[in-house]
Amino acid sequence: MLRIIVLGSAAGGGLPQWNCNCGPCLAARKAGFDNGQVSLAASVDDGKNWFLINASPDLRSQILRTPALHPDPARLRHSPIAGVILTNAEIDAVAGLLSMREGHAFAIHAHPRVVEILASNPIFNVLDPSRVPRVPFALGVPFEPTCANGTPSGLIVEAFDVPGKGAWYLEGTAGDDGTAAGDTVGLHLTCRGTGKSAFVLTACAGVTPELAERLRDADLVFFDGTLWRDDEMIQAGLAKKTGLRMGHLSMSGPEGAMARLADLGIRQKVFVHINNSNPVLLPNSAERHVAAEAGWTIPQPDEEFAP
């Protein structure tokens, strides 16, 4: 059985963002609501071993809030986290790795492009490669990450390129134009025992015909929901870039995610990587109603899904 826990579903900054008083941040702060930056946990063996999809800057608090990820109480040092699978090299996908530096053995699975970026920054050397190997994967080639004891996990992972951009902090650096293969990947997760599967796309700048066909009749899709409309942050006075300029497809509009994925027979559709400016975060907003009517779920922290 494939189980996926949404540890957090927010975009960079989380909800509420520490320095923001936009509508959703004000409402979240008033309600005492805390939604960390997007990270998922997947398991196929009744929770004995878990694989994180991205390691958000909020990972420590997300683990503390999620009993399935707690150490075995009978052991002094332990974690059921067997690996981390990275979909990009953005800060909100990799910064949480630094919170996992306490001697636990696990593997980091990433595209060679992302492995290279990690290797170029010595701060990630706090994760001793002899205990935390960085295992590159190839696009379009399924692989099965192993459990901590070296046995097959039963989780089959296939990564594939999706439209997007490279990590924003690399823009303008020597030899980097932000368009390299592997900068933004989607994942297809399959339980070897049942065949049930899910797609994870935490960042996506467009739905190509090839991507649409890949997602057709999917059991479960987690999809980039950064903004409601492309110029949302500009209109709110929060930024000068559109969503597409940042590498993210909007939820609404004729070319938005809801429209482009509407007729593909996807059984469960879940938005993740939702920016704090997005009005869909307000439970009683018109935007939330539109998203729900279109069959989309706005997940709560620690909400679990199964295809």
Sequence and secondary structure as in RCSB ss.txt:
>XXXX:A:sequence
MLRIIVLGSAAGGGLPQWNCNCGPCLAARKAGFDNGQVSLAASVDDGKNWFLINASPDLRSQILRTPALHPDPAR
LRHSPIAGVILTNAEIDAVAGLLSMREGHAFAIHAHPRVVEILASNPIFNVLDPSRVPRVPFALGVPFEPTCANG
TPSGLIVEAFDVPGKGAWYLEGTAGDDGTAAGDTVGLHLTCRGTGKSAFVLTACAGVTPELAERLRDADLVFFDG
TLWRDDEMIQAGLAKKTGLRMGHLSMSGPEGAMARLADLGIRQKVFVHINNSNPVLLPNSAERHVAAEAGWTIPQ
PDEEFAP
>XXXX:A:secstr
  EEEEEE B TT BS TT  SHHHHHHHHHT  B B EEEEESSTTSSEEEES  TTHHHHHHT GGGS  TTS
SS  SEEEEE S   HHHHGGGGGG SS   EEEE HHHHHHHHH GGGGGS TTTS EEE  TT  B  B TTS
 B SEEEEEEE S    GGGTTSTT  S  TTSSEEEEEEETTT  EEEEES  S   HHHHHHHTT SEEEEE 
  SSTTHHHHTTS S  TGGGT   SSSTTSHHHHTTTS  SEEEEESB TT GGGSTTSHHHHHHHHTTEE   
TTEEE  
